[in-house]
Amino acid sequence: MKLFTCIFLSLFVSSLFAQVTTPEKPTPKKMEWFEDAKLGIFIHYGIYAVNGIAESWSFKNNQISYEDYMKQLQGFTAKNYDPQQWAKLFKEAGAKYAVLTSKHHDGVALWDTRLSNLSVVKKTPAARDLIAPYAKALRSEGLKVGIYFSHLDWSHPDYATVYNATSNYHPTNDHFDYPTSGIEDQARWNKFVDFRNGQLKELFDLVNPDLWWFDGDWTRTAEQWKMKELRQSMLSWNPNTILNARMGGYGDYATPEQGVPIFGPQGPWELCMTINDSWGFQKKDNNQKSVNYIIRVFADCISMGGNLLLDAGPREDGTFTPEQIDRLKGLGRWTHKHAEAIYGTTRGLPFGHFYGPTTLSKDRKTIYCFVLDSPKDDIVVKGIQNKVTNVRLLGTNETLASKRNGGAEWMKIPGVLQITLPVDKLDQNVTVVAIDLDSPLELYRGSGGAIEQN
């Protein structure tokens, strides 16, 4: 019995090591550009920028009346909206795609929808479509086009007509989400689902997005939303379009929000995070994240195989604040300098091999180590079985001194790679060291032991 247990445990542990040291499953073809892109820009733009209050939730949570919220329609001018400048700024930041809110939970559309009168075209001084110019500008700069769309619509008369089919929570005082009479009307709900699908088809016909970023799926089940059928329809329009996770299980990638994961989700994923604390422009929010912090978060994301979708909220006239612009440009200085370690890489070394984020080249012959702070001594990387052919300081043409310390190669115990990184060579934010190997990476994942022969 003991022998069987030992064999079982050995096979189990070996399988764990195999999972963390072998390459991931091949990426579906349509997801390749997304996984290679690493950085996107999220833009929450809408009438909520007029008063500088929370998008949609401010009236849902009774911080302002619905009527007063909608009065912002009168002040939305978009008079300085210049999507070409946006696209150039996003490209300068190092982004490869962007996502714009075509319609948030408030139901206000940024395009000339034929299915509702509630749009910035019909109801605001802006009086024009803001979606098509955005898509055209992005594509002119070589960026992929993402469209945010809320499944739910707190302004539509047919939306709050049924409850979540699997929930016992049946409030009658939440007139934005549920029928206040307590009586459901399935026919009106079906009309609303048709309305949602119709608006999505309008957006597809208008710009044919590369990526759809959905939100607001939590109030109904996937069956009520008809998510399976929606996915089939959207892929029939464009089989290469990418759908985010907020489709009741029918999306293509995960979307953790605001908090950096401790372990990256399996498969494609993207962290959406704000530059300050707010998605849209809010006058009182001055809690801006530093450029250095944003870069560290970005390094964490790509180290775990994900993307960062960094959010900025324009003012009602369509311009970004100087604080937002400074951070996007500061991020861009760093991304362009270290592009080799960012774009087209895969998730890095398992925890324990290097004290910081890492990425790997797709051929697994280069390890990129992100040095977050000023080292007090040599930096170390553990467990590299391969021969190291060169160690480079990324963004320069400099080679760094390195040596092996300890180990027993004849027993496949590689020892530690020590790299000397002069303090005067450090990047002002995060320094990146590239380790070139003679063959695809092989890692030692054992726990050591006695060296019984020399």
Secondary structure, 3 states (H helix, E strand, C coil): CHHHHHHHHHHHHHHHHHHHHCCCCCCCHHHHHHHHHCEEEEECCCHHHCCCCCCCHHHHCCCCCHHHHHHHHHHCCCCCCCHHHHHHHHHHHCCCEEEEEEECCCCCECCCCCCCCCEHHHHCCCCCCCHHHHHHHHHHCCCEEEEEEECCCCCCCCCCCCCCCCCCCCCCCCCCCCCCCCCCCHHHHHHHHHHHHHHHHHHHHHHCCCEEEEECCCCCCHHHHCHHHHHHHHHHHCCCCEEECCCCCCCCEECCECCCCCCCCCCCEEEEEECCCCCCCCCCCCCCCCHHHHHHHHHHHHHCCCEEEEEECCCCCCCCCHHHHHHHHHHHHHHHHCHHHCCCCEECCCCCCCCCCEEECCCCCEEEEEECCCCCCCEEEECECCCEEEEEECCCCCECCEEEECCEHHHCECCEEEECCCHHHCCCCCEEEEEEECCCCCECCCCCCCCCCC
